[in-house]
Amino acid sequence: MKSSTFQSSAREDQELRQPPSPLPCQKPYSKLRIGNVELDHWAVLAPMAGITNLAFRLLAKEMGAGLVYSEMVSANGLVLGQKRTLEYLKTDPAEAPLAVQIFGAEPQTMARAAEIVAQKGFSILDINLGCPVKKVTKTGSGAALLRDRHRLSEIIRAVRKVWPRALTAKLRAGWSPPKGIAHEIAAMLQDLGVDAVSIHPRFATQGFSGQAHWPIIAQVRKAVSIPVIGNGDVFSPQKAFDMRVQTGCHGVMIARGAIGNPWIFRQIIDMEKGKEPRGPTVKERKVMIMRHFHLLAQERGEAQAARLMRGLLLWYTKGLPNSSRFRGAIGRIKDLDSLTREMEKYFNTLERGEP
């Protein structure tokens, strides 16, 4: 018998136009401590430019992420008081604790940026040592700092002097193959007072190509006593557990595996409790997409939210029946009305099981 859950009606159309209530989050129980911050769970959301804005961070927290990271924030932009940069620091009590990630190449600028972040009351400051994008590395920032240990140590010392809370760093295996130096850098960071490190075991020159080499995470784990968070190629809840078993890492950072799939955190928690990991139902997926849009609209305005959702919808509907047909309609989404209309068309066909 066909369900009528997604049959078009005036009532359902009105419901879609209202911001849905937050989805229930299962209470996680496996904790992780970073400095003086105790996390509810060891699965965390990675910082991702253009993705981990306030809206998505809130959804990840609702699904059980133990920690969420801001998009990477320019230290120079913070110091100059640039409006667009300062907007990256917008937060909500529901996402606490929040880790703010900054990038830069000048010790005093990084220290001043840390002071600005401290004034906002955030719990964790993260130093970006892994971004491989040319516009970042050409300034000596991001992964480029892996090639300049003296400057890196100056930055950490300067930041540590003004930042009394939990301090972390996210780094790559090294600049280029074959020699991995992450374990050496991590040991140096520990000596300088960093409270935890996260490792993406690809080299900067690799970008996101090839396969993440998890043994590098295990190598870092053996080199330091501070918490080590592994990152790279975790696209399923099982992979999160595999990474912990194979590397001994204390936590797992999920990046692309969470885009369009915030349920991955709920699934990890379910598995840890001995339950079968449950994927989202059609209705849950639909509700999550609409909630994501409404949160983005509150933060950025309806028109910009619609532009951002076009790309996110590719992830939310990946692998679903007739998703290629839906992609053709994504370009027509410009506001809440057009999103509601196209969502109704597509999800009605899913519910009816039409080819």
Secondary structure as UniProt FT lines:
FT   TURN            5..6
FT   HELIX           10..17
FT   STRAND          32..34
FT   TURN            35..36
FT   STRAND          37..39
FT   STRAND          43..45
FT   TURN            49..51
FT   HELIX           54..62
FT   TURN            63..64
FT   STRAND          68..69
FT   STRAND          73..74
FT   HELIX           75..80
FT   HELIX           83..86
FT   HELIX           87..89
FT   HELIX           93..95
FT   STRAND          98..103
FT   HELIX           107..119
FT   TURN            120..121
FT   STRAND          124..129
FT   HELIX           134..137
FT   TURN            138..140
FT   HELIX           142..147
FT   HELIX           149..162
FT   STRAND          166..174
FT   HELIX           182..191
FT   TURN            192..193
FT   STRAND          196..203
FT   HELIX           204..206
FT   TURN            207..208
FT   HELIX           215..223
FT   STRAND          228..231
FT   HELIX           237..247
FT   STRAND          251..254
FT   HELIX           256..258
FT   TURN            259..260
FT   HELIX           263..272
FT   TURN            273..274
FT   HELIX           282..300
FT   HELIX           302..316
FT   TURN            317..319
FT   TURN            321..322
FT   HELIX           323..330
FT   TURN            331..332
FT   HELIX           336..352
//
